Amino acid sequence: MEALIKEVSERAGITDGQAKNAVMIVSDRLKAKFPHAMHDEIDAILNGGNFGDGIKSRMKDGGVKAEDIAKTFAKKADEMFTEVGDKMREFFKQEKK
C-alpha cells in the first residue's frame, strides 16, 4: 500500500500522512460496499496486486475454501436480486394507482 500512498501524495500534492488517510478512507468505503469475502481482494489490489490474489492467498493458507466463497457470493447475489425485485414491484404497484 506504500506505493499507492506515495503515488497519491505526489499526484495530489499532499503529505504522506494525508495520502495514507485518503487511501484508508477509500479502502474502508470499498469494504463497506463489498461482501466480506472480497475484503482480501481489495487489500491485495491496494497493495499493488491483481484481482484474485486475495482469494489465492486465503486458499493457499487453508483459510477459505472456494466452495465457501461461491456460497457467500451466491447468497449476496440472491439478497441483491430479491431487494431489486421488491423495489421494482413496489414501483410498478405505485404506478398503477
C-alpha positions as CSV (number, residue, x, y, z in Angstrom):
1,M,0.0,0.0,0.0
2,E,3.0,2.2,0.5
3,A,3.5,2.6,-3.3
4,L,-0.2,3.7,-3.7
5,I,0.2,6.2,-0.8
6,K,3.3,7.6,-2.3
7,E,1.6,8.0,-5.7
8,V,-1.4,9.7,-4.2
9,S,0.8,12.0,-2.2
10,E,2.8,13.0,-5.3
11,R,-0.1,13.3,-7.7
12,A,-2.4,15.2,-5.3
13,G,0.4,17.3,-3.8
14,I,-0.4,16.3,-0.2
15,T,1.7,14.9,2.6
16,D,2.2,11.1,3.0
17,G,0.0,11.2,6.1
18,Q,-2.8,12.9,4.3
19,A,-2.4,10.4,1.4
20,K,-2.5,7.5,3.8
21,N,-5.7,8.8,5.3
22,A,-7.2,9.2,1.9
23,V,-6.3,5.7,0.8
24,M,-7.6,4.2,4.1
25,I,-10.9,6.1,3.6
26,V,-11.3,4.7,0.1
27,S,-10.4,1.2,1.3
28,D,-13.0,1.4,4.1
29,R,-15.7,2.7,1.7
30,L,-15.0,-0.2,-0.8
31,K,-15.1,-2.7,2.0
32,A,-18.4,-1.3,3.2
33,K,-19.9,-1.9,-0.2
34,F,-18.5,-5.3,-1.0
35,P,-19.1,-8.7,0.8
36,H,-16.6,-9.6,3.5
37,A,-15.2,-12.3,1.2
38,M,-13.9,-9.5,-1.1
39,H,-12.0,-7.6,1.6
40,D,-8.8,-9.5,0.9
41,E,-9.2,-8.7,-2.8
42,I,-9.5,-5.0,-2.0
43,D,-6.4,-5.2,0.2
44,A,-4.4,-7.1,-2.5
45,I,-5.3,-4.6,-5.2
46,L,-4.4,-1.6,-3.0
47,N,-1.1,-3.3,-2.2
48,G,-0.3,-3.5,-5.9
49,G,-1.6,-7.0,-6.6
50,N,-4.1,-8.2,-9.0
51,F,-7.7,-9.2,-8.7
52,G,-7.7,-12.8,-7.5
53,D,-4.6,-12.6,-5.4
54,G,-6.5,-12.2,-2.1
55,I,-8.5,-15.4,-2.7
56,K,-5.5,-17.3,-3.9
57,S,-3.6,-16.3,-0.7
58,R,-6.5,-17.3,1.5
59,M,-6.9,-20.6,-0.2
60,K,-3.2,-21.3,0.0
61,D,-3.3,-20.7,3.7
62,G,-6.3,-23.0,4.1
63,G,-8.4,-20.2,5.5
64,V,-11.2,-20.4,3.0
65,K,-12.4,-23.0,0.6
66,A,-13.6,-22.0,-2.9
67,E,-16.9,-23.5,-2.2
68,D,-17.4,-21.2,0.8
69,I,-16.6,-18.2,-1.3
70,A,-19.0,-19.3,-4.0
71,K,-21.8,-19.7,-1.4
72,T,-21.1,-16.3,0.0
73,F,-21.3,-14.7,-3.4
74,A,-24.5,-16.6,-4.3
75,K,-26.2,-15.6,-1.0
76,K,-25.3,-11.9,-1.6
77,A,-26.4,-12.0,-5.2
78,D,-29.7,-13.6,-4.1
79,E,-30.2,-10.9,-1.5
80,M,-29.5,-8.1,-4.0
81,F,-31.8,-9.5,-6.7
82,T,-34.6,-10.0,-4.1
83,E,-34.2,-6.4,-3.0
84,V,-34.3,-5.2,-6.6
85,G,-37.3,-7.3,-7.4
86,D,-39.1,-6.0,-4.3
87,K,-38.4,-2.4,-5.2
88,M,-39.5,-2.9,-8.8
89,R,-42.8,-4.5,-7.7
90,E,-43.3,-1.6,-5.3
91,F,-42.5,1.0,-8.1
92,F,-44.9,-0.6,-10.6
93,K,-47.6,-1.0,-7.9
94,Q,-47.4,2.7,-7.2
95,E,-47.5,3.5,-11.0
96,K,-50.9,1.7,-11.3
97,K,-52.6,3.8,-8.7
